[in-house]
Amino acid sequence: KDVDVPVLDLGDVYFDRAETQRSFAIHNTSSVPLEFTLAVAFENDATFETLRGIQLSFASSPTAKNTFNLLVVDPQAKVPVFLHLLPQVPAVVKLEEEEAIPLHMTVQIECRAVK
């Protein structure tokens, strides 16, 4: 059976400008605490030169300085996760003004029960 994968469209993101207002929520609907591991995988349409300049991390708020890859969510709780994205133009890439580079990435979320 095919599963619909949620899509988080970041829209236009600009080089050398931090983006911290995009977010999603992780909702634990179970009766036990769950531990979520978050990771990012860039899809193969992006070149290595483009990817070297991408910094993406997860935080609990738009202004949080501490980022995480591991999150524990209590039973019946919902926790916002903010993407902190800072794309920088790598020196080896020459861009024309207003040129766009499409970038596709997958946020991988794994879950396990907390003992």
C-alpha positions as CSV (number, residue, x, y, z in Angstrom):
1,K,0.0,0.0,0.0
2,D,1.4,3.4,-0.9
3,V,1.7,5.9,1.9
4,D,1.3,9.6,1.3
5,V,4.5,11.3,2.4
6,P,4.0,14.8,3.8
7,V,5.8,17.5,1.9
8,L,7.2,20.6,3.6
9,D,7.8,23.2,0.9
10,L,10.2,25.9,2.0
11,G,9.4,28.1,-0.9
12,D,12.1,30.6,-1.9
13,V,15.1,30.5,0.4
14,Y,18.0,32.9,-0.3
15,F,21.7,32.4,-0.2
16,D,23.5,33.9,2.8
17,R,20.3,34.6,4.7
18,A,19.3,32.5,7.6
19,E,15.8,31.0,7.5
20,T,14.3,30.0,10.9
21,Q,10.6,30.6,10.6
22,R,9.7,27.3,8.8
23,S,8.5,24.5,11.2
24,F,6.6,21.3,11.5
25,A,5.3,19.5,14.6
26,I,5.9,16.0,15.9
27,H,2.8,14.6,17.7
28,N,3.0,11.6,20.0
29,T,-0.5,10.0,20.1
30,S,0.7,7.0,22.0
31,S,0.5,6.3,25.8
32,V,4.2,6.1,26.3
33,P,7.1,8.6,25.7
34,L,8.7,8.3,22.3
35,E,12.2,9.2,21.2
36,F,12.5,10.7,17.7
37,T,15.8,10.9,15.8
38,L,15.9,13.5,13.0
39,A,18.2,13.6,10.0
40,V,18.5,15.2,6.6
41,A,19.3,13.5,3.3
42,F,19.9,15.6,0.2
43,E,18.5,14.1,-2.9
44,N,20.8,13.3,-5.8
45,D,19.7,16.2,-8.0
46,A,22.0,18.5,-6.0
47,T,25.7,18.6,-6.8
48,F,28.3,18.3,-4.1
49,E,29.4,21.9,-4.7
50,T,25.9,23.1,-4.0
51,L,25.5,20.9,-0.9
52,R,28.8,22.1,0.7
53,G,27.2,25.4,1.4
54,I,24.0,24.1,3.1
55,Q,23.6,24.2,6.8
56,L,20.4,22.7,8.2
57,S,19.6,21.9,11.8
58,F,16.6,21.4,14.0
59,A,15.6,23.7,17.0
60,S,12.8,24.1,19.5
61,S,12.2,27.8,18.5
62,P,13.1,30.2,15.7
63,T,15.6,31.9,18.0
64,A,17.0,28.9,19.8
65,K,20.8,28.7,19.8
66,N,20.9,25.0,20.7
67,T,20.0,22.6,18.0
68,F,19.2,18.9,18.3
69,N,18.9,15.6,16.3
70,L,17.2,13.7,19.2
71,L,13.9,14.6,20.7
72,V,11.7,13.0,23.4
73,V,8.0,13.7,23.2
74,D,5.7,12.9,26.1
75,P,2.5,10.8,25.6
76,Q,-0.3,12.8,23.9
77,A,2.0,15.8,23.4
78,K,2.9,17.8,20.3
79,V,6.3,19.5,19.9
80,P,7.2,22.1,17.3
81,V,10.4,21.6,15.3
82,F,11.9,24.6,13.6
83,L,14.3,24.3,10.7
84,H,17.3,26.5,10.9
85,L,18.6,26.7,7.3
86,L,21.5,28.8,6.1
87,P,22.4,28.2,2.5
88,Q,25.7,29.7,1.4
89,V,27.0,30.1,-2.1
90,P,30.1,27.8,-2.4
91,A,33.0,29.6,-3.9
92,V,33.2,27.1,-6.8
93,V,29.6,27.9,-8.0
94,K,29.1,31.0,-10.2
95,L,25.6,32.3,-10.1
96,E,23.9,34.9,-12.1
97,E,21.8,37.4,-10.2
98,E,18.4,36.0,-9.4
99,E,19.4,32.6,-10.5
100,A,17.6,29.8,-8.7
101,I,19.0,26.4,-7.7
102,P,16.4,23.8,-6.9
103,L,17.3,21.8,-3.9
104,H,15.4,18.8,-2.6
105,M,16.0,17.2,0.7
106,T,14.3,14.6,2.9
107,V,13.8,15.0,6.6
108,Q,14.1,11.5,8.0
109,I,12.3,10.9,11.3
110,E,12.8,7.6,13.2
111,C,10.8,6.8,16.3
112,R,11.2,4.3,19.2
113,A,9.6,3.9,22.6
114,V,11.5,5.3,25.6
115,K,12.2,2.6,28.2
